[in-house]
Amino acid sequence: MRLITWNCQGAFRKKADLILPNKPDILVVQECEHPDKCISTTNKPNSTYWYGDNKHKGICLFSFNDYKFELLPDFNPKFRYILPFRVTGYEQTFTLFAIWTMSNKENYEARYIGQLWLAINYYADLLIGSTILVGDFNSNKIWDNKARVGDHSDVVNRLADNNIQSIYHKHFEIEQGKEKHPTFFLQRNLNKPYHLDYCFASSNLLDKVQNVEIGAYENWSAYSDHAPMTIDFGF
């Protein structure tokens, strides 16, 4: 299974043909238009689930193979861009959280990683068993000193309690906060790199990871301030 996550920075209808040649089985796109606006008949997915405040920008899950997904009834719109799905296909069943953390004007300390901290505690029962959390976390350990209800390390440690770890960090044997492959370039500036996009998985799925790839700046900066992350599983 090939899983790709990419914050396309809007106008996905102009960018779908850039990411789809990478042949994802499951594609998670943040800042994505409603799929009616952005997917051509030549690259039509088998199934989609889109969620957003307006049709111009939301989060979308696409399946380009026989994987099926359904939004779980546990979904709490309070965490509006942290969506839990049940994914089935090819004799596999797992829970997938499609993530795009947001600011929070009403509760400043619950923005970005604070939002995810609250969500994983709310969804604690869904973290048992085969689980993937993937997307734009808008976070890194380097900002742990900022006021949050829970910081980046709190989230990492809380997930580790359920034997869920970052695929990138395990694959490359890199510590949190010391990433060598940026996924985000502020203002699309090569000199302002950060690692903000992640895929965490439970131990039984981590053992099946075959390859992890972060898109290169020169290939993606013309289209988005984020580069895609691709994870290949051996199933």
Secondary structure as UniProt FT lines:
FT   STRAND          2..7
FT   HELIX           12..14
FT   HELIX           16..19
FT   HELIX           20..22
FT   STRAND          26..32
FT   HELIX           35..38
FT   HELIX           41..43
FT   STRAND          47..54
FT   TURN            55..56
FT   STRAND          57..63
FT   STRAND          68..71
FT   TURN            73..74
FT   HELIX           77..79
FT   TURN            80..81
FT   STRAND          82..89
FT   TURN            90..91
FT   STRAND          92..100
FT   HELIX           108..110
FT   HELIX           113..122
FT   HELIX           124..127
FT   STRAND          131..136
FT   HELIX           141..143
FT   TURN            144..145
FT   HELIX           152..160
FT   TURN            161..163
FT   STRAND          164..166
FT   HELIX           167..172
FT   TURN            176..177
FT   STRAND          184..185
FT   HELIX           186..188
FT   TURN            190..191
FT   STRAND          193..194
FT   STRAND          197..202
FT   HELIX           203..206
FT   TURN            207..208
FT   STRAND          209..214
FT   HELIX           217..220
FT   TURN            221..223
FT   STRAND          229..233
//
